[in-house]
Amino acid sequence: MEGGDAAEKIRLGTTAVQVYSGLIYKGPALVKECLKALAR
């Protein structure tokens, strides 16, 4: 999972995204990446 993937799904109308696997591989930086992608 990339931050842009989560942002795209949220923009398309989903109310939640699963990021556990992404956190395992990318660590807490994934949350910041998601927020940056949403801000664009």
N, CA, C and O atoms as a Tripos MOL2 file, in Angstrom:
@<TRIPOS>MOLECULE
protein
  160   159    40     0     0
PROTEIN
NO_CHARGES

@<TRIPOS>ATOM
      1 N           0.8370   -1.1770    0.0000 N.3       1 MET1
      2 CA          0.0000    0.0000    0.0000 C.3       1 MET1
      3 C           0.8770    1.2330    0.0000 C.2       1 MET1
      4 O           1.8870    1.3070    0.6990 O.2       1 MET1
      5 N           0.4750    2.1730   -0.7800 N.am      2 GLU2
      6 CA          1.1170    3.4830   -0.8310 C.3       2 GLU2
      7 C           0.1170    4.5110   -0.3190 C.2       2 GLU2
      8 O          -1.0890    4.2630   -0.3090 O.2       2 GLU2
      9 N           0.6150    5.6520    0.1020 N.am      3 GLY3
     10 CA         -0.2750    6.7040    0.5740 C.3       3 GLY3
     11 C          -1.2720    7.1320   -0.4810 C.2       3 GLY3
     12 O          -2.4270    7.4240   -0.1720 O.2       3 GLY3
     13 N          -0.8280    7.1710   -1.7260 N.am      4 GLY4
     14 CA         -1.7110    7.5540   -2.8240 C.3       4 GLY4
     15 C          -2.8370    6.5620   -3.0400 C.2       4 GLY4
     16 O          -3.9340    6.9440   -3.4490 O.2       4 GLY4
     17 N          -2.5760    5.2900   -2.7700 N.am      5 ASP5
     18 CA         -3.6220    4.2680   -2.9060 C.3       5 ASP5
     19 C          -4.7580    4.5400   -1.9280 C.2       5 ASP5
     20 O          -5.9310    4.4990   -2.2990 O.2       5 ASP5
     21 N          -4.4050    4.8160   -0.6910 N.am      6 ALA6
     22 CA         -5.4190    5.0920    0.3300 C.3       6 ALA6
     23 C          -6.1840    6.3660   -0.0160 C.2       6 ALA6
     24 O          -7.4080    6.4100    0.1060 O.2       6 ALA6
     25 N          -5.4710    7.3930   -0.4430 N.am      7 ALA7
     26 CA         -6.1160    8.6560   -0.7900 C.3       7 ALA7
     27 C          -7.0980    8.4680   -1.9380 C.2       7 ALA7
     28 O          -8.1960    9.0250   -1.9130 O.2       7 ALA7
     29 N          -6.7170    7.6930   -2.9370 N.am      8 GLU8
     30 CA         -7.6020    7.4530   -4.0810 C.3       8 GLU8
     31 C          -8.8870    6.7610   -3.6380 C.2       8 GLU8
     32 O          -9.9780    7.1440   -4.0590 O.2       8 GLU8
     33 N          -8.7590    5.7540   -2.7970 N.am      9 LYS9
     34 CA         -9.9370    5.0260   -2.3250 C.3       9 LYS9
     35 C         -10.8570    5.9360   -1.5100 C.2       9 LYS9
     36 O         -12.0790    5.8490   -1.6280 O.2       9 LYS9
     37 N         -10.2760    6.8000   -0.6920 N.am     10 ILE10
     38 CA        -11.0740    7.7340    0.1030 C.3      10 ILE10
     39 C         -11.7860    8.7220   -0.8130 C.2      10 ILE10
     40 O         -12.9590    9.0300   -0.5990 O.2      10 ILE10
     41 N         -11.0930    9.2200   -1.8260 N.am     11 ARG11
     42 CA        -11.7230   10.1550   -2.7720 C.3      11 ARG11
     43 C         -12.8580    9.4960   -3.5470 C.2      11 ARG11
     44 O         -13.8080   10.1660   -3.9540 O.2      11 ARG11
     45 N         -12.7590    8.1760   -3.7520 N.am     12 LEU12
     46 CA        -13.8070    7.4510   -4.4750 C.3      12 LEU12
     47 C         -14.9900    7.0990   -3.5880 C.2      12 LEU12
     48 O         -15.9820    6.5500   -4.0680 O.2      12 LEU12
     49 N         -14.8980    7.4070   -2.2950 N.am     13 GLY13
     50 CA        -16.0580    7.2490   -1.4310 C.3      13 GLY13
     51 C         -15.9770    6.2230   -0.3250 C.2      13 GLY13
     52 O         -16.9270    6.0770    0.4450 O.2      13 GLY13
     53 N         -14.8720    5.5080   -0.2230 N.am     14 THR14
     54 CA        -14.7900    4.5400    0.8690 C.3      14 THR14
     55 C         -14.7350    5.2620    2.2090 C.2      14 THR14
     56 O         -14.2500    6.3900    2.2880 O.2      14 THR14
     57 N         -15.2200    4.6280    3.2410 N.am     15 THR15
     58 CA        -15.2160    5.2570    4.5600 C.3      15 THR15
     59 C         -14.0790    4.7600    5.4360 C.2      15 THR15
     60 O         -13.8360    5.3170    6.5070 O.2      15 THR15
     61 N         -13.3740    3.7110    4.9970 N.am     16 ALA16
     62 CA        -12.2550    3.1760    5.7780 C.3      16 ALA16
     63 C         -11.2750    2.4660    4.8440 C.2      16 ALA16
     64 O         -11.6670    1.9210    3.8120 O.2      16 ALA16
     65 N         -10.0230    2.4810    5.2170 N.am     17 VAL17
     66 CA         -9.0140    1.7190    4.4870 C.3      17 VAL17
     67 C          -8.1910    0.9220    5.4930 C.2      17 VAL17
     68 O          -7.9550    1.3830    6.6100 O.2      17 VAL17
     69 N          -7.7610   -0.2600    5.1040 N.am     18 GLN18
     70 CA         -6.9540   -1.1270    5.9490 C.3      18 GLN18
     71 C          -5.4940   -0.8180    5.6600 C.2      18 GLN18
     72 O          -5.0430   -0.9570    4.5230 O.2      18 GLN18
     73 N          -4.7580   -0.4020    6.6700 N.am     19 VAL19
     74 CA         -3.3600   -0.0390    6.4590 C.3      19 VAL19
     75 C          -2.3940   -0.9040    7.2640 C.2      19 VAL19
     76 O          -1.1910   -0.6410    7.2620 O.2      19 VAL19
     77 N          -2.8920   -1.9230    7.9460 N.am     20 TYR20
     78 CA         -2.0220   -2.7240    8.8100 C.3      20 TYR20
     79 C          -0.8260   -3.3000    8.0540 C.2      20 TYR20
     80 O           0.3130   -3.1750    8.5040 O.2      20 TYR20
     81 N          -1.0800   -3.9270    6.9140 N.am     21 SER21
     82 CA          0.0240   -4.5110    6.1380 C.3      21 SER21
     83 C           1.0110   -3.4350    5.7070 C.2      21 SER21
     84 O           2.2240   -3.6390    5.7550 O.2      21 SER21
     85 N           0.4870   -2.2980    5.2900 N.am     22 GLY22
     86 CA          1.3560   -1.1960    4.9010 C.3      22 GLY22
     87 C           2.2180   -0.7140    6.0560 C.2      22 GLY22
     88 O           3.3790   -0.3560    5.8590 O.2      22 GLY22
     89 N           1.6520   -0.7010    7.2660 N.am     23 LEU23
     90 CA          2.4240   -0.2860    8.4360 C.3      23 LEU23
     91 C           3.5500   -1.2710    8.7350 C.2      23 LEU23
     92 O           4.6260   -0.8730    9.1820 O.2      23 LEU23
     93 N           3.3050   -2.5430    8.4920 N.am     24 ILE24
     94 CA          4.3470   -3.5470    8.7170 C.3      24 ILE24
     95 C           5.5410   -3.2810    7.7980 C.2      24 ILE24
     96 O           6.6900   -3.3610    8.2300 O.2      24 ILE24
     97 N           5.2660   -2.9640    6.5320 N.am     25 TYR25
     98 CA          6.3440   -2.7900    5.5560 C.3      25 TYR25
     99 C           6.9330   -1.3830    5.5300 C.2      25 TYR25
    100 O           8.1310   -1.2210    5.2970 O.2      25 TYR25
    101 N           6.1060   -0.3640    5.7660 N.am     26 LYS26
    102 CA          6.5950    1.0130    5.6520 C.3      26 LYS26
    103 C           6.7440    1.7130    6.9950 C.2      26 LYS26
    104 O           7.3950    2.7540    7.0820 O.2      26 LYS26
    105 N           6.1570    1.1590    8.0280 N.am     27 GLY27
    106 CA          6.2280    1.7760    9.3470 C.3      27 GLY27
    107 C           5.2820    2.9670    9.4510 C.2      27 GLY27
    108 O           4.4570    3.1990    8.5670 O.2      27 GLY27
    109 N           5.4120    3.7160   10.5420 N.am     28 PRO28
    110 CA          4.5060    4.8320   10.7840 C.3      28 PRO28
    111 C           4.5840    5.9450    9.7350 C.2      28 PRO28
    112 O           3.6900    6.7890    9.6640 O.2      28 PRO28
    113 N           5.6280    5.9550    8.9320 N.am     29 ALA29
    114 CA          5.7350    6.9690    7.8760 C.3      29 ALA29
    115 C           4.5890    6.8460    6.8760 C.2      29 ALA29
    116 O           4.2790    7.8040    6.1680 O.2      29 ALA29
    117 N           3.9600    5.6750    6.8140 N.am     30 LEU30
    118 CA          2.8340    5.4810    5.8990 C.3      30 LEU30
    119 C           1.6910    6.4410    6.2160 C.2      30 LEU30
    120 O           1.0310    6.9410    5.3050 O.2      30 LEU30
    121 N           1.4560    6.7000    7.4880 N.am     31 VAL31
    122 CA          0.3720    7.6090    7.8790 C.3      31 VAL31
    123 C           0.6410    9.0030    7.3250 C.2      31 VAL31
    124 O          -0.2560    9.6350    6.7670 O.2      31 VAL31
    125 N           1.8620    9.4800    7.4750 N.am     32 LYS32
    126 CA          2.2270   10.8010    6.9460 C.3      32 LYS32
    127 C           2.0900   10.8290    5.4280 C.2      32 LYS32
    128 O           1.6220   11.8140    4.8560 O.2      32 LYS32
    129 N           2.5020    9.7430    4.7840 N.am     33 GLU33
    130 CA          2.3910    9.6390    3.3260 C.3      33 GLU33
    131 C           0.9240    9.7180    2.8880 C.2      33 GLU33
    132 O           0.6010   10.3780    1.9000 O.2      33 GLU33
    133 N           0.0480    9.0480    3.6240 N.am     34 CYS34
    134 CA         -1.3870    9.0880    3.3110 C.3      34 CYS34
    135 C          -1.9300   10.5080    3.4520 C.2      34 CYS34
    136 O          -2.6740   10.9840    2.5950 O.2      34 CYS34
    137 N          -1.5560   11.1710    4.5280 N.am     35 LEU35
    138 CA         -2.0370   12.5370    4.7530 C.3      35 LEU35
    139 C          -1.5340   13.4960    3.6750 C.2      35 LEU35
    140 O          -2.2810   14.3600    3.2180 O.2      35 LEU35
    141 N          -0.2830   13.3480    3.2710 N.am     36 LYS36
    142 CA          0.2580   14.1940    2.1960 C.3      36 LYS36
    143 C          -0.4950   13.9530    0.8910 C.2      36 LYS36
    144 O          -0.8020   14.8990    0.1650 O.2      36 LYS36
    145 N          -0.7910   12.6920    0.5930 N.am     37 ALA37
    146 CA         -1.5120   12.3650   -0.6400 C.3      37 ALA37
    147 C          -2.9210   12.9370   -0.6120 C.2      37 ALA37
    148 O          -3.4270   13.3900   -1.6380 O.2      37 ALA37
    149 N          -3.5560   12.9200    0.5490 N.am     38 LEU38
    150 CA         -4.9060   13.4840    0.6600 C.3      38 LEU38
    151 C          -4.8960   15.0020    0.5030 C.2      38 LEU38
    152 O          -5.8610   15.5800    0.0030 O.2      38 LEU38
    153 N          -3.8230   15.6420    0.9230 N.am     39 ALA39
    154 CA         -3.7290   17.0990    0.8360 C.3      39 ALA39
    155 C          -3.5590   17.5840   -0.6020 C.2      39 ALA39
    156 O          -3.8330   18.7480   -0.8940 O.2      39 ALA39
    157 N          -3.1110   16.7090   -1.5020 N.am     40 ARG40
    158 CA         -2.9010   17.1040   -2.9050 C.3      40 ARG40
    159 C          -4.1880   17.2320   -3.6440 C.2      40 ARG40
    160 O          -4.1890   17.5560   -4.8310 O.2      40 ARG40
@<TRIPOS>BOND
     1     1     2 1
     2     2     3 1
     3     3     4 2
     4     3     5 am
     5     5     6 1
     6     6     7 1
     7     7     8 2
     8     7     9 am
     9     9    10 1
    10    10    11 1
    11    11    12 2
    12    11    13 am
    13    13    14 1
    14    14    15 1
    15    15    16 2
    16    15    17 am
    17    17    18 1
    18    18    19 1
    19    19    20 2
    20    19    21 am
    21    21    22 1
    22    22    23 1
    23    23    24 2
    24    23    25 am
    25    25    26 1
    26    26    27 1
    27    27    28 2
    28    27    29 am
    29    29    30 1
    30    30    31 1
    31    31    32 2
    32    31    33 am
    33    33    34 1
    34    34    35 1
    35    35    36 2
    36    35    37 am
    37    37    38 1
    38    38    39 1
    39    39    40 2
    40    39    41 am
    41    41    42 1
    42    42    43 1
    43    43    44 2
    44    43    45 am
    45    45    46 1
    46    46    47 1
    47    47    48 2
    48    47    49 am
    49    49    50 1
    50    50    51 1
    51    51    52 2
    52    51    53 am
    53    53    54 1
    54    54    55 1
    55    55    56 2
    56    55    57 am
    57    57    58 1
    58    58    59 1
    59    59    60 2
    60    59    61 am
    61    61    62 1
    62    62    63 1
    63    63    64 2
    64    63    65 am
    65    65    66 1
    66    66    67 1
    67    67    68 2
    68    67    69 am
    69    69    70 1
    70    70    71 1
    71    71    72 2
    72    71    73 am
    73    73    74 1
    74    74    75 1
    75    75    76 2
    76    75    77 am
    77    77    78 1
    78    78    79 1
    79    79    80 2
    80    79    81 am
    81    81    82 1
    82    82    83 1
    83    83    84 2
    84    83    85 am
    85    85    86 1
    86    86    87 1
    87    87    88 2
    88    87    89 am
    89    89    90 1
    90    90    91 1
    91    91    92 2
    92    91    93 am
    93    93    94 1
    94    94    95 1
    95    95    96 2
    96    95    97 am
    97    97    98 1
    98    98    99 1
    99    99   100 2
   100    99   101 am
   101   101   102 1
   102   102   103 1
   103   103   104 2
   104   103   105 am
   105   105   106 1
   106   106   107 1
   107   107   108 2
   108   107   109 am
   109   109   110 1
   110   110   111 1
   111   111   112 2
   112   111   113 am
   113   113   114 1
   114   114   115 1
   115   115   116 2
   116   115   117 am
   117   117   118 1
   118   118   119 1
   119   119   120 2
   120   119   121 am
   121   121   122 1
   122   122   123 1
   123   123   124 2
   124   123   125 am
   125   125   126 1
   126   126   127 1
   127   127   128 2
   128   127   129 am
   129   129   130 1
   130   130   131 1
   131   131   132 2
   132   131   133 am
   133   133   134 1
   134   134   135 1
   135   135   136 2
   136   135   137 am
   137   137   138 1
   138   138   139 1
   139   139   140 2
   140   139   141 am
   141   141   142 1
   142   142   143 1
   143   143   144 2
   144   143   145 am
   145   145   146 1
   146   146   147 1
   147   147   148 2
   148   147   149 am
   149   149   150 1
   150   150   151 1
   151   151   152 2
   152   151   153 am
   153   153   154 1
   154   154   155 1
   155   155   156 2
   156   155   157 am
   157   157   158 1
   158   158   159 1
   159   159   160 2
@<TRIPOS>SUBSTRUCTURE
     1 MET1         2 RESIDUE 1 A MET
     2 GLU2         6 RESIDUE 1 A GLU
     3 GLY3        10 RESIDUE 1 A GLY
     4 GLY4        14 RESIDUE 1 A GLY
     5 ASP5        18 RESIDUE 1 A ASP
     6 ALA6        22 RESIDUE 1 A ALA
     7 ALA7        26 RESIDUE 1 A ALA
     8 GLU8        30 RESIDUE 1 A GLU
     9 LYS9        34 RESIDUE 1 A LYS
    10 ILE10       38 RESIDUE 1 A ILE
    11 ARG11       42 RESIDUE 1 A ARG
    12 LEU12       46 RESIDUE 1 A LEU
    13 GLY13       50 RESIDUE 1 A GLY
    14 THR14       54 RESIDUE 1 A THR
    15 THR15       58 RESIDUE 1 A THR
    16 ALA16       62 RESIDUE 1 A ALA
    17 VAL17       66 RESIDUE 1 A VAL
    18 GLN18       70 RESIDUE 1 A GLN
    19 VAL19       74 RESIDUE 1 A VAL
    20 TYR20       78 RESIDUE 1 A TYR
    21 SER21       82 RESIDUE 1 A SER
    22 GLY22       86 RESIDUE 1 A GLY
    23 LEU23       90 RESIDUE 1 A LEU
    24 ILE24       94 RESIDUE 1 A ILE
    25 TYR25       98 RESIDUE 1 A TYR
    26 LYS26      102 RESIDUE 1 A LYS
    27 GLY27      106 RESIDUE 1 A GLY
    28 PRO28      110 RESIDUE 1 A PRO
    29 ALA29      114 RESIDUE 1 A ALA
    30 LEU30      118 RESIDUE 1 A LEU
    31 VAL31      122 RESIDUE 1 A VAL
    32 LYS32      126 RESIDUE 1 A LYS
    33 GLU33      130 RESIDUE 1 A GLU
    34 CYS34      134 RESIDUE 1 A CYS
    35 LEU35      138 RESIDUE 1 A LEU
    36 LYS36      142 RESIDUE 1 A LYS
    37 ALA37      146 RESIDUE 1 A ALA
    38 LEU38      150 RESIDUE 1 A LEU
    39 ALA39      154 RESIDUE 1 A ALA
    40 ARG40      158 RESIDUE 1 A ARG
